[in-house]
Amino acid sequence: MRILAVTACPTGIAHTYMAAEAIEEAAKKKGYEIKVETRGSVGVENELTSEDIAAADAIILACDTSVPMDRFSGKKLVSVGVSDALKDANKLIEDALKAPVYKASGSNLVDDVAGIKAKRKDESKGAYKHLMNGVSFMIPFVVAGGIAIALSFMFGYDAFQQEGTLAAYLMNIGGGAGFALMIPVLAGYIAYSIADRPGLAVGMIGGSVAVQLNAGFLGAIVAGFMAGYVVNLIKKYIKLPKTLQGIMPVLIIPVFGSLIVGLSFFYIIGTPVAAINTAMNNFLTGMSGTNAVLLGLIIGLMMAFDMGGPVNKAAYAFGTGTLVAGTGSAIMAAVMAAGMVPPLGLAVATFIFKDKFTLAEKEAGKAAAVLGASFITEGAIPFAAADPLRVIPSIMAGAAVTGALSMAFNATLSVPHGGLFVFFAVENVAMYVLAILAGTAVTAILIGMLKKKIEV
C-alpha cells in the first residue's frame, strides 16, 4: 500500500511536523509506503508530485488551513483536523483506505467532499479554519516587526524619534513596515482561504481600508470574510464569454470586489467596527487589578486546554490582536508565558518524579523542555494523550497560575512568538520569569501527586 498525506496547522510550527511524524510512524509499522507533504512556516516541503498522487492508494489530509485540492481528484481521500493525526494515526490510515473517492468541484481550495469522514461539521469550524489561515500568514510579519521594534527600544524608549539613527530605522522597519502590513495580510489570507487566489487582492485592499478607518484587527477579520464571500458571489453570478474569461481574475473580480468591500467599509461597516475595536482596546488597556488577573487566568486555561488546538489558537489570535498598536502587550505576554508552562512543567515532572514515567516519557521530557522554552505548547501533547485525566488538569492549573501572575505583574511583550529567545522584548522580565517558574512548579507538583507509579 502507498499512502500520501498533507499536514498543515495554522502557525506551521509544531503540529504540522508532529502530525507528519505520527502518520509516518504508523504507516511504517503497517509496512506501507508513506510520503508526507508538510505545509509549515518555512513553506511547502516534500511536495507531492503528480507521479506520487497517481501511484497512491489513499490520501490523508490532516490540515487546519486550506490546501490545494484539485490534484487529488479521483483518489480515496480523508480530511481531518491536524490534531486527529496526533490522537490516532493508525485509525486515520485505515479510514483513508476505506474513504470515498474525491471528486474536485472546480475550486482549488475545496474541502467539502460529501462523505469524507471528518468533514467540517458546521460553518463555524470552516470559519475558524479561514481565520487561522489568515493568522498563520500574519504571524511572520508580526514576529519580524515586533522584534525590530524591541531592538529599537533597546537604544532607549524614545530613541527612535531621532531621525537618521539606527533606532529610527529599526522602528520604521518594525512599525512602519512589518506591523503596517499585518492587518492587510490577515484580511487577504482569510479571503484567500475562502475564495482562492482571486480573493487575495480584494481581502488585502479591504484590510488596508480597515487600517485607514482605525478598525484594526477586528476590521481585518470582517474585511477578510466579506472579501472572500463577495468574490465567491462574483465568480458565481458574473459569467463572461469564454474569450473574455481571462479578464475575470485580473480585472472584474479585483475591481468589483475591492469597490464593494471598500465602499461598504467607508459608508456602512467601518465606523461601527472601528468604534467596537477602539472600545475593546480601551477596555483591555484599562484593565488592572482583579480584572486583569482574572483575564490572565482565563488565558492560561485556554492555552493549556487543547495545547495548540482551536481553543489555544483562539487565545493566541486574541493576544496577537493586541499588538497592533506597536507597543508591548500584557495580554500577549500572558499568552506566551501560559503557553510555555505545559511542556516545561511536564519536563520538570519527568526529572523529579522519575518513578512515574516510562523511559520513553523521560526522553520525551527532554524534548518537552526545549519545546516549552521555545513557546511550543504542543510539546505536552504526548503526555496528555497517554494520561489525559491527570495531565490536562495539571497543565491547565499551572498555565492559569502563570497567566494570572503575568497580568498581575504587568509584564508586557512586543513580539508574538519565540519563548525564551525573545525575553529581551519583555518588560518587567524578572517577574515574568517568576510567573513562568511558578506555573511550571504547580504543573510539576500536580503531575507528581496525581500520576501513579510505573509498575516495574
Secondary structure, DSSP 8 states (H G I E B T S, - for coil): -EEEEEEE-SSSSSHHHHHHHHHHHHHHHTT-EEEEEEEETTEEES---HHHHHH-SEEEEEESS----GGGTTSBEEEE-HHHHHH-HHHHHHHHHTS-B----S-SS----TT-TT---SHHHHHHHHHHHHHHHHHHHHHHHHHHHHHHHTT-TTGGGSTTSHHHHHHIIIIIIIHHHHHHHHHHHHHHHHH-THHHHHHHHHHHHHHHTT-HHHHHHHHHHHHHHHHHHHHHH----GGGGGGIIIIIHHHHHHHHHHHHIIIIIHHHHHHHHHHHHHHHHT--HHHHHHHHHHHHHHHHHSSSSHHHHHHHHHHHHTTTTSS-BHHHHHHHHHHHHHHHHHHHHHHH-GGGS-HHHHHHHHHHHHHHHTT-GGGGHHHHHHSHHHHHHHHHHHHHHHHHHHHHTT-EESSSS-GGGGGGGEESHHHHHHHHHHHHHHHHHHHHHHS-----
